[in-house]
């Protein structure tokens, strides 16, 4: 997804998030289990 970042928080989970630097906020968009397919 364009404009997002990914962080591996556990071997089985990836956190997809975006940063709003204007407001200093982080929005968590999805917590993905690595067994699922991700585009």
Secondary structure, DSSP 8 states (H G I E B T S, - for coil): -TT-EEEEEETTEEEEEEEETTTTEEEEEEEEETTS---
